[in-house]
Amino acid sequence: MGAGHGAGTAGATDTAAGRHSGGLKWALAMTSTFLVVEVIGGLWTGSLALLADAAHMLTDVGGLFLALVAIRFAARPATPQKTFGYVRMEVLSALANAVVLLLLTVYILYEAWQRFLAPPEILSGPMLVVAVVGLAVNLVSMRLLHAGSKESLNLKGAYFEVLADMLGSVGVILAALVIMFTGWALADPIIGAGIGLFIVPRTWILLKSAVIILMEGTPPEVDIGLLERGLLDLPGVTAVHDLHVWTLTSGFDSMSCHLVVDDMARSRGVLQAAQTAMQQDFGITHCTIQIEDAALRAAEGETH
């Protein structure tokens, strides 16, 4: 009565994140090294903005490390118990990064308020030097992660963390300059709070994207109505039902559906046409399509 078909897929271990792991390793090495420098500098200068940036850089290190762990798990082969392997580890990693960033933002805002009430004395000169070095490290890391962030949700999370930390470094530089030339210590907590607020919208986008994938929602770039109409327009197809489109991991969308045809002799041609349409029009190469006989389906409907 029907024919099941699994179209050729991209290998489960061939993830977008895995293709850019080299840049991720370099970014982790540089960020980890500078983290130590920034913590020492923050304690020495007494700058909240510098210490907050160091705390944020700590989450960068954690996020980059989690991203590499996710890539390592994603590269493990599938098993009978986990037929897609561990490719969704990168989505879980991105979700964890987003949650940590939001919590960190709350902490930064709290600390900024405390410092606003009682601003401490700050050594603006050393603070400026450390911030400039931090900005250079962040810019190089962003360059290493930029290409991968366009393909992988996992690397997008790491990229956003480094981007937010780069903005933190810019904020620290501005605060240091203001304190250096005006002596206005409140610049430190005010700029720190502004950096924290700037992080929120981008983090929310990352969090929402991860949740959509975990809930197996339709990928934002796929128009499900247009996809269904494309299937219905195939010669011989009379109905489409049980249509589902979801993302397994970044760059790996899947589709499954039942196609009702008026002539089962045309099922092979319909199957090939549907597979081609999904790949060319929607970029979906992993398709599971069940072919059903219109006459038999009508007969079954009459008996119920």
N, C-alpha and C positions, 0 to 999 in steps of 0.2 A: 504493500500500500504506500510505502514511502521509502525514501532513500536518505540516509544520513550522510553528511559530508563535512569533513574538517579540512578547511583550506590550509595551505601551507602557512606556517607562522614564522615570525622572527623567533629565533631561539630564545628561550626563557632567560638564558643567562646573558644574552646580548642586549643589555639594558643601556639606556642613554647615559646613565651615571657611570657605568663601567667604562664607557669609551672615553671618559674625561677624568679618570681616577688619578692620572699623573699630575695634573694641575692641582687637584685636591690635596695630594700629598705634599707638594711644595708649599701650598698655602698653609697647611697645618704646621709644617716645620717652622716657617717664618713667624707665624702667629704665636706659637708656643714660646719661641725664643724671646720675642718682644714682650710677651705677657710678664715675664720675670722682671724685665727692665721697667715696665710701666708700674708694676706694684711697688718696686723700690722707689721709683720717682714720686709716686703718689704719697707714700708714707713720708718721704723726705720733704716734699714741698707743702704738704698739708692741704692739697687741692682736692675738693670733692669731685669736681669735674674729671680730674685725672684718675681718681680712685674708681669713680663710676664707670669711666671708660675702660679701666682695667677689669672691673667686674664683668663688663659687657664682652671684653676680649676673652675672658674666661669661658663665657658661653659660646664664643666663636670656636675656641679650641674644642669644647665639648661637642658642638654641632658638627664641626669638620670631622672629628673622630667618629661620631655616630654615623656620619655619611659614609666614611670608609668602611665601617663595620657593616653597614647596610649593603654596600657594594660587594663585600666579601661574601655575605650570606646569599645575595642575589646570584652570585656565580656558582653556588652549590647546585649540583644536578637535582633534577626532579626525582621523586621517589613514589612508590605506589600509594603512600599515605598523603604526599604533597605533590600532586601531579603537575603543578605549576612551579614547583620549587619554592624559593624564598624571595621572589622578585618584589613582593609587597613590603619587604622590610624597609625599602627606601621611602615608602609612603608613611610608614610608622615613624621613621626617623624625622621626616619633614613635620609631622604632627607634633612630635616631641619638641623640635626646634621652635615651632610657633608658640607652644605653651610656655616654654622657658623664656622666650622673648617678651611675652605679655607680662609674665611675673616679674621679669627684670625691670620692665617699664614702671610697674607699680612701685618697686623698690627705689628706683631712681627718683621718682616724683616725691616719695616720702622723704628721702634723704635731702632732696633739694629744699623742701619745706623746712626741715630742721635747720639746715644751714642758712636759710633765708632769715630765720628768727634770730640766729646767733652766728653770724659769719666769722670764721676764724682767720688768723693771719696766714697769708699764702706767699710762698716764694715764687714769684711770677717768672723769673729768669729760667731757672731749671725746669719749671713747668712747661715753658714754651719749647725748650729744646726737646724734651721727651715727647711732647705732642707732635712736633714736626717729624720726628723719626717715626712715630706711630702712624702718621698720615702716609708717609712713604711706603711703609709695610702694607697698609691697607690697600693702597692704590695698586701695588704689585699683585696682591692677593686677588683683588677684584678682576684684574686683567686675566689672571690664570683661570678664574671661575666663570668668566662672562659667557663664553661659548657654551659651556655645559649647562648654564642656568636657563638657556633657551629651550633645552630638550628635556631636562630632568627636574622633577619636582623636588627631589632630594637636593640636588645642586642649587636649585633656586633658593631653597631655605638657607643653605650655607652662604650663597651670594648675598642674600638680604641681610644676614647677620654681619658679614664683612662690610656691606654698604652702610648699615647702621653704625658700625664701629668707626668707619671712615668719617661719617658725619660727626660722631663723637669727637674724633681727633680735631676736626675743623672747629667744633665748638670750644674745645679746650684751648686751641690756638687763639681764638677770638677773646676768650675770657682772660687768658694770660696777657694779651696785648692791652686790653682795657685796664686790667689791674696794674700793669706795668706803667702805663702812661697817665692814669687818672687816680689810681688807688682805690677804685670802687670795687670792694670785695663781693658785693652782691651779684656781680656779673657771673661769678662762678656757679651759684645755684640756679640762677635764671636761665642761663644757657643750657645747663644740664637738664632742666625740666623741659625746655624746648626740644632738645634732642629726643627725650623720652616720648613726647607727644608725636613727634614726626615718625617714630617707628611703628606706631599703632596701625595705621591704615594698611601698610604693606604686610605687616604680620597677619592682619585679619584676612587679607586675600590668600595668603599661604595656608592659613588654618582652614578656610572655607574650601580651598581646592583639595586639601588632603581629606577632609570629611566627605566631600562629594565622591571621591574615589572609593573610600572605605564603605560608603553607603551604596556603592555600585550605581551611582546616578549616571545619566546620559552625559557624555563628554560635552563641555560647553561649545566646542567647535563643530559639533554634529547636530544638524537640523533633523530631528527624528521624523518630522512630518514630510520633509523633502525626501528623506531616505525611503520612507514607506511608499511614497508616490513613485519613486524610481523603480521599486520592486514591482509595483502594480502595473507599470507601463511595459514590463517585459512581455514579449509575445508568449501567449499560452497561460499566463498567470491570471487567475480569477479572484484570488483573495490572499491576504497576508494576515497572519495572526501570531500571537505569542512572540512579538518582536521585542528584542532587548538589545541595547547597546551600552557597553560599560568599558571602563578603563581598568586594566589589571595593574599596570604601573605606568610610569611616564613613557610615552611613545609606543604603548602597546594596548591599542583598543581592540575590543572583541564585539562580535555580533552573533546573535542566534535568532532564528525565526522559523516559521512554518509557511511554506508556499503551496497554495492549492492550484493545481493545473487542470486544464480541461482535457488533456490527453497525456496519459502516462508515458506514451512512446516518446514524448518530447522532453521527458524529465532530465535527461543528461544535458541537453542543450540549455534548458532553463537554469540548471545548476551552474553550468559554466558561465552563462550570461550574468547571473546574479553575483557570482564571485568576482567577475571582471568589473562589474559596475561598482561593487563595494570598494574594490581596490583603487580604481581610477577616479571615482567621484568623491569618495570619502576617506581614502587612505586607510581602509580597514582590510587587513590581510588575514586576520584570524576569524573565520566565519564557520558557523555550524548551521546548516540549512536542511530542514526536513521537507521532503516533497510529499504532497498528499493528492490523492485522486479526487477530483471534484464530484464525480458521479458517486463514488463510494461514500464520500462525506455527506452528500445529500441523502443517500439511502440511510445512513446511520442517523441523520437528523430526523427522518420520518419515523424511525422505529422508537425514538425516545419521546 
